[in-house]
Amino acid sequence: MEKDNKGITEKKENLSDWYTEVIQKAELADYSPIKGFMVIRPNAYILWEKIQNYFNKVLSKKQIKNAYFPLLIPDSFFKKEAEHAEGFAPELAYIKNTEEALAIRPTSETIIYDSYSKWIRSYKDLPLKLNQWCNVLRWEVKQTKPFLRTREFLWQEGHCVFKNEINAIKNMEEIAKEYKKMIESLLAIPVIIGKKSKLEKFPGAETTMTIEALMPDGKALQCGTSHNLGQGFAKAFKIKFKDEDEKEKYPFQTSWGFSTRLIGALIMTHGDNKGIILPPSIAENKIAIIPIIFKKSKEPIKKAREIKKKLSKFNPIMDERTEYSPGYKFHEYELKGIPLRIEIGPKDLENNQITIVRRDNNKKEIIPEKLLLKKIPEILKDIQKSLFENAKKFLNENITEAFSIKELKEKLKQGKIVKVYMVDDKKIENILKQETGATSRIIKEAPSGKCIISKKQTKTIAYISKSY
């Protein structure tokens, strides 16, 4: 595989190799000695903390509190809800040197709802709205890839209980919209939002809403899901409350979550042949300041320190290392995705100017030093906007439609998300899946059309794509 002069595989030529190389070279993650696991390095973990900080504010506004529940779950808990048990059975990992086999948490509905059955007694105890940040384990049999698909990953999972289904549905929809807002505003990744089909919905849920992004190789990536669980889990775990009419009733529940998969989406969506590109909104260090030393003059360093102090709210990196050339430093911060680079050399000092280089488009701009505090926020805002708009253009240009299986297959080969009429039935979608190797990402209501498989009239349009 031909490589560019920075030693990274061309992104367009081989996205998979590019991705794994960039992750390691930018010090985002490393491989674990155990297959399917990864080490999350500080450069990536800080991104996860930024996501956590953003979403914790959302939780607080919605009066959803953080808690923590056990990692190990009795096997009997999974068997209480048949569809849920069947859905997760292939991915469960067990500890079996105990009286009862204990599953390592793949998701926490069962262990949390055991507690809810003890805590909820009256309508006064509702709504109960909790979230936890934790790790989960799913014994993937598919090929793993850091952040996108690993056996262990970090996530948040919210679990809410309501008196009636109206409030449960409202919660499901509100959280899905909050996910979309966060992913688009913080990560600059455009997404589509909608309901999952009967085949693809969460095991045990009445309805699942999903947030889907399109990666550069034409595969969809699920970035978060939100579920209306109905009363199924409440009945399975005997969660009941005495209502105002003194009658005992089952509540309605929701669960929802996103994971460190978002970091993979961020890397893949915005990176280029120089490395990753961080949207300013999520970058811990928004600027790298590099003094260009000439004839051992210390003036560029002195000026760089002044600039760093002026721009402290952007948490700039100040690189005074003398053992590395400016070119080496430029490459390092490009690789790590720092949104802006400031260069300060003899000519800049002489003319009271600052040289600024954008990471997103590599454009260089020279601005008077006195305008620095005004221009930096404007440029960062434009970088954020441009990253989103470019990704949005890519998404829009790659959503198309098909009216036959042949046409669908051709467009899937081109890396498209393809809209087709499809009866929302598990058997129908399984046929489509076998025929194309793709799945529905979301389904939407539409004027009546002919199902691509059964040829029956339906008002359901499915967005079909290959996926991670």
C-alpha positions in Angstrom: 0.0 0.0 0.0 1.4 3.4 -1.0 1.9 5.8 1.8 2.1 9.5 1.9 5.3 11.3 3.0 4.1 11.3 6.7 4.1 7.5 6.7 0.3 7.1 7.0 -1.8 5.1 4.6 -3.9 7.2 2.2 -7.4 7.4 3.8 -9.3 7.0 0.5 -7.2 4.0 -0.6 -7.6 2.0 2.6 -9.8 3.4 5.3 -9.3 0.4 7.7 -5.5 0.6 7.6 -5.6 4.4 7.8 -7.8 4.2 10.9 -5.7 1.7 12.9 -2.5 3.6 12.0 -3.8 7.0 13.0 -5.2 5.7 16.3 -1.8 4.4 17.3 0.3 7.3 15.9 -1.9 9.9 17.5 -1.7 8.0 20.8 -5.5 7.5 21.1 -5.5 3.8 21.9 -3.3 0.7 22.0 -4.1 -3.0 21.7 -4.5 -5.1 24.8 -2.8 -8.5 25.3 -6.3 -9.9 25.3 -7.9 -10.2 21.9 -10.8 -7.7 21.3 -9.9 -5.4 24.1 -8.1 -2.0 23.9 -6.2 0.5 26.1 -7.7 4.0 25.9 -4.9 6.5 26.1 -5.1 10.0 27.6 -5.5 11.7 24.2 -8.8 9.7 23.6 -9.9 9.6 27.2 -10.0 13.4 27.4 -12.5 13.3 24.5 -14.7 10.8 26.5 -14.5 13.2 29.5 -15.6 16.1 27.3 -18.6 14.0 26.1 -19.4 13.1 29.7 -19.2 16.7 30.8 -21.6 17.8 28.0 -24.1 15.0 28.7 -24.0 15.3 32.5 -25.3 18.9 32.0 -28.2 17.5 29.9 -28.9 14.9 32.6 -28.9 17.6 35.3 -31.4 19.7 33.4 -33.7 16.8 33.1 -33.3 15.9 36.8 -31.7 12.5 36.0 -29.2 11.5 38.6 -26.1 9.4 38.2 -25.7 6.1 40.1 -23.8 2.9 39.8 -24.9 -0.8 39.8 -22.9 -4.1 40.0 -20.8 -5.5 37.2 -22.0 -9.1 37.7 -25.5 -10.2 37.0 -27.1 -13.5 38.1 -27.9 -15.6 35.0 -31.5 -16.1 36.3 -32.1 -12.3 35.9 -31.7 -12.6 32.1 -34.2 -15.4 31.9 -36.9 -13.3 33.4 -37.4 -11.4 30.1 -37.4 -13.9 27.3 -36.7 -11.7 24.3 -34.0 -9.8 26.2 -32.4 -13.1 27.2 -32.5 -14.4 23.7 -31.1 -11.2 22.2 -28.0 -11.1 24.4 -27.3 -14.8 24.9 -24.6 -15.1 22.2 -22.6 -12.2 23.7 -22.7 -13.1 27.3 -19.4 -13.9 29.2 -19.8 -15.8 32.5 -18.1 -16.4 35.8 -19.1 -19.9 36.7 -17.1 -20.8 39.9 -20.1 -19.6 42.0 -23.4 -21.1 43.1 -25.2 -19.5 40.2 -23.5 -18.5 36.9 -22.8 -14.7 36.9 -22.9 -12.8 33.6 -20.5 -9.9 33.1 -22.6 -6.9 32.4 -23.5 -6.5 28.7 -26.2 -4.0 29.6 -27.8 -3.3 33.0 -31.6 -3.5 32.6 -31.9 -6.7 34.6 -29.6 -5.8 37.5 -31.0 -2.3 37.8 -34.7 -3.4 37.6 -34.1 -5.8 40.5 -33.3 -2.7 42.6 -36.2 -0.8 41.1 -38.6 -3.6 42.3 -37.5 -2.8 45.9 -37.5 1.0 45.6 -40.8 1.6 43.9 -43.9 1.2 46.0 -46.1 4.2 45.3 -46.9 6.7 42.5 -45.0 9.2 44.7 -41.8 7.3 43.9 -42.3 8.1 40.2 -40.8 9.1 37.9 -37.5 7.4 38.9 -34.8 8.6 36.5 -31.2 7.3 36.9 -28.1 7.1 34.7 -24.8 5.3 35.1 -21.4 5.7 33.4 -19.7 2.3 33.3 -18.0 -0.4 31.2 -19.8 -3.3 29.6 -18.6 -6.6 28.1 -20.0 -8.2 25.0 -18.2 -11.2 23.7 -18.0 -10.1 20.0 -17.4 -12.9 17.5 -17.0 -10.4 14.6 -13.6 -8.8 13.9 -13.0 -6.1 16.4 -11.7 -2.6 15.8 -10.7 0.0 18.4 -13.6 2.2 19.6 -15.9 1.0 16.8 -16.3 -2.6 17.9 -14.5 -4.0 21.0 -15.5 -6.6 23.6 -15.2 -4.1 26.4 -16.3 -0.5 26.0 -17.3 2.5 28.1 -20.8 4.0 27.9 -23.6 5.7 29.7 -27.0 4.0 30.1 -30.1 5.7 31.4 -33.0 3.9 33.0 -36.3 5.7 33.7 -39.6 4.6 35.2 -42.9 6.4 34.6 -46.6 6.1 35.6 -47.8 6.1 32.1 -46.7 5.3 28.5 -47.1 8.9 27.3 -44.3 10.1 29.5 -42.1 7.1 28.7 -42.5 7.7 24.9 -41.7 11.4 25.6 -38.6 10.5 27.4 -37.4 8.1 24.7 -37.9 10.8 22.0 -36.4 13.6 24.1 -33.2 11.6 24.8 -32.8 10.6 21.1 -33.0 14.3 20.2 -30.5 15.2 22.8 -28.1 12.6 21.4 -28.5 14.1 18.0 -27.9 17.6 19.3 -24.8 16.5 21.1 -23.3 14.6 18.3 -23.9 17.4 15.8 -22.9 20.3 18.0 -20.0 18.8 19.9 -18.5 16.3 17.4 -19.6 18.0 14.2 -21.0 14.7 12.9 -24.4 15.0 11.0 -26.8 12.1 11.8 -30.1 10.8 10.8 -32.7 9.9 13.5 -35.6 7.5 13.4 -37.1 4.3 14.7 -35.6 0.8 14.4 -37.4 -2.0 12.5 -38.9 -4.9 14.4 -35.9 -7.0 13.5 -33.4 -4.4 14.6 -35.0 -3.0 17.7 -33.5 -3.6 21.2 -34.4 -7.0 22.6 -37.3 -6.6 24.9 -38.3 -3.1 23.8 -41.6 -1.9 22.3 -39.8 0.7 20.2 -36.2 1.7 19.6 -35.1 5.1 18.3 -31.6 5.3 16.8 -29.1 7.9 15.8 -27.1 6.9 12.7 -24.0 8.4 11.0 -22.4 7.6 7.7 -18.7 6.8 7.6 -16.4 7.6 4.7 -16.4 4.0 3.5 -20.2 4.1 3.1 -21.0 2.1 6.2 -23.5 3.3 8.7 -22.5 3.6 12.4 -25.0 3.5 15.2 -24.2 6.4 17.5 -26.8 6.0 20.2 -30.2 4.4 20.9 -33.2 5.1 23.1 -35.9 2.6 23.9 -39.5 2.5 25.1 -39.5 -0.7 27.1 -43.3 -0.7 27.7 -44.3 -2.8 30.8 -42.4 -5.9 29.8 -39.5 -5.6 32.2 -41.8 -4.2 34.9 -43.9 -7.4 34.7 -40.8 -9.6 34.5 -39.2 -8.0 37.6 -42.5 -7.4 39.5 -42.0 -3.6 39.6 -45.4 -2.3 40.8 -46.7 0.9 42.3 -49.9 1.8 44.1 -51.6 4.6 42.2 -53.7 7.5 43.6 -56.8 5.3 43.1 -55.2 2.7 45.5 -54.9 0.2 42.6 -51.6 -1.6 42.0 -50.2 -1.0 38.6 -47.1 -1.8 36.4 -45.1 1.3 35.4 -43.7 2.0 31.9 -39.9 2.1 31.4 -37.2 3.5 29.1 -33.5 2.8 28.6 -31.0 4.6 26.4 -27.3 4.8 25.8 -24.2 5.8 23.8 -20.6 4.6 24.0 -17.0 5.3 23.3 -17.9 4.3 19.7 -18.5 8.1 19.3 -14.7 8.6 19.4 -14.3 6.2 16.5 -17.0 8.1 14.6 -15.2 11.4 15.3 -11.8 10.0 14.1 -13.2 8.4 10.9 -15.5 11.3 9.9 -13.0 14.2 10.2 -9.5 12.7 9.8 -7.3 13.1 6.7 -3.9 11.9 5.5 -2.1 13.9 8.1 -4.0 12.4 11.0 -7.1 13.2 13.0 -9.0 16.5 13.0 -10.6 17.6 16.3 -13.6 19.9 16.2 -12.8 22.9 18.4 -15.8 22.2 20.6 -14.3 18.9 21.9 -10.6 19.7 21.6 -9.0 20.0 25.1 -6.2 22.1 23.5 -7.6 24.3 20.8 -4.2 25.8 19.8 -0.6 24.8 19.5 1.9 27.7 19.7 5.3 27.1 18.0 8.0 29.7 18.2 10.4 29.5 15.3 13.9 29.9 16.7 16.3 31.8 14.4 20.0 32.3 15.3 19.3 31.3 18.9 17.2 34.3 19.4 14.9 34.0 22.4 12.5 36.7 21.3 10.1 34.2 19.5 9.8 32.2 22.8 9.2 35.4 24.8 6.5 36.5 22.4 5.0 32.9 22.3 4.7 33.0 26.1 2.9 36.3 25.9 0.5 34.9 23.3 -0.1 31.8 25.4 -1.1 34.0 28.4 -3.5 36.1 26.2 -5.1 32.9 24.8 -5.3 31.0 28.1 -9.0 30.3 27.8 -8.3 28.1 24.7 -5.8 26.0 26.8 -3.0 26.3 24.2 0.0 24.0 24.0 3.3 25.9 24.1 6.1 23.9 22.4 9.5 25.3 23.4 11.4 22.0 22.7 14.7 22.8 21.0 15.6 19.2 20.1 12.9 19.1 17.4 12.5 21.1 14.2 9.4 23.3 13.5 8.5 20.9 10.7 8.5 17.9 13.2 6.3 19.9 15.6 3.9 20.9 12.8 3.5 17.3 11.8 2.9 16.2 15.5 0.1 18.6 16.1 -1.5 17.9 12.7 -1.4 14.2 13.5 -3.1 14.8 16.9 -5.7 17.1 15.3 -5.1 20.4 17.2 -7.6 22.8 15.5 -5.2 25.8 15.2 -1.5 26.3 14.9 0.2 29.6 15.7 3.7 30.1 14.3 5.9 33.0 15.7 9.1 33.7 13.7 11.4 36.7 13.1 9.2 38.1 10.4 6.1 37.9 12.6 8.0 39.8 15.4 9.2 42.4 13.0 5.7 43.1 11.6 3.8 42.7 14.9 1.8 39.9 13.3 0.9 36.3 14.0 0.8 33.4 11.5 -2.2 31.1 12.0 -2.7 27.7 10.2 -6.1 25.9 10.3 -6.0 22.1 10.8 -9.3 21.5 8.9 -8.2 23.0 5.5 -4.5 23.8 6.1 -5.1 27.4 5.2 -2.5 29.9 6.5 -3.5 33.4 7.6 -1.4 36.3 8.8 -3.2 38.6 11.2 -2.1 41.7 13.2 -1.3 40.7 16.8 -3.7 43.3 18.1 -6.6 41.5 16.4 -5.7 38.1 17.9 -8.3 38.0 20.6 -11.0 39.0 18.1 -10.0 36.6 15.3 -9.2 33.4 17.2 -12.8 32.7 18.4 -14.1 33.6 14.9 -11.7 31.1 13.2 -12.5 28.3 15.7 -16.2 28.8 15.2 -15.7 28.6 11.4 -13.7 25.4 11.7 -16.5 23.8 13.8 -19.0 25.0 11.2 -17.0 23.9 8.2 -16.3 20.4 9.6 -20.0 19.9 10.1 -21.1 21.3 6.8 -18.6 19.2 4.9 -19.7 16.0 6.7 -23.4 17.0 6.1 -22.8 17.4 2.4 -21.2 14.0 2.3 -24.2 12.5 4.1 -26.8 14.2 1.9 -25.0 13.2 -1.3 -24.9 9.6 -0.2 -28.6 9.0 0.6 -30.4 7.7 -2.4 -33.3 5.3 -3.2 -34.0 2.0 -5.0 -37.0 0.2 -6.4 -35.5 -3.3 -7.0 -33.1 -5.6 -5.3 -30.7 -5.3 -8.2 -30.7 -1.5 -8.0 -30.4 -1.7 -4.2 -27.3 -4.0 -4.5 -25.7 -1.6 -7.0 -26.1 1.4 -4.8 -24.9 -0.4 -1.7 -21.7 -1.2 -3.5 -21.3 2.5 -4.1 -21.4 3.1 -0.4 -24.9 4.6 -0.2 -27.6 4.6 2.4 -30.5 3.5 0.2 -34.2 4.2 0.9 -36.6 1.4 -0.1 -40.2 0.5 0.6 -40.2 -2.5 3.0 -42.9 -4.1 5.0 -41.7 -3.9 8.7 -41.7 -7.6 9.3 -38.8 -9.8 10.6 -39.2 -12.4 7.9 -39.2 -9.8 5.1 -36.2 -8.0 6.5 -34.3 -11.3 7.0 -34.7 -12.0 3.3 -33.5 -8.5 2.4 -30.5 -9.1 4.8 -29.6 -12.4 3.2 -29.9 -11.0 -0.3 -27.8 -7.9 0.3 -25.7 -8.3 3.4 -27.1 -5.0 4.6 -29.7 -4.0 7.3 -32.2 -1.3 7.9 -30.7 1.5 9.9 -34.0 3.4 10.5 -37.6 3.2 9.3 -40.0 6.1 8.5 -43.6 6.5 7.6 -44.2 7.6 4.0 -46.9 7.6 1.3 -47.8 4.1 0.2 -45.4 2.2 -2.1 -44.5 -1.4 -3.1 -42.3 -3.5 -0.7 -39.0 -4.3 -2.4 -39.3 -7.9 -1.2 -42.9 -8.9 -0.9 -44.3 -6.5 -3.5 -47.1 -5.7 -1.1 -48.2 -2.1 -0.5 -46.6 -0.5 2.6 -46.2 2.9 4.2 -42.8 2.1 5.6 -39.6 3.3 4.1 -36.4 1.6 5.3 -32.9 3.2 5.1 -30.7 0.3 4.1 -26.9 0.3 4.5 -23.9 -1.9 5.3 -22.9 -1.1 8.9 -20.2 -1.5 11.6 
